Amino acid sequence: MPWRILAVCGLAGVVSGAILGLVRGLSYPPTVAFAIVEGAIIIGAPVSVLGLVCVGFWSLAKRTRHPGRS
């Protein structure tokens, strides 16, 4: 379950960054592809880190509630 949170956060970040890059790159068509990749990286990386932090907190909370289980 927790890794699905990470995957969803990362995918949402990459897709929203790609959309932002597409919109910003439409003003100059030769750089649209670069703008899409750049937007996906610039927005996707921090959102993936946020998802990783959420997974870490979720795992810590689960372990503190059930110390005998893994």
Secondary structure, DSSP 8 states (H G I E B T S, - for coil): -HHHHHHHHHHHHHHHHHHHHHHHHTTSGGGHHHHHHHHHHHHHHHHHHHHHHHHHHHHHHHHHH-TT--
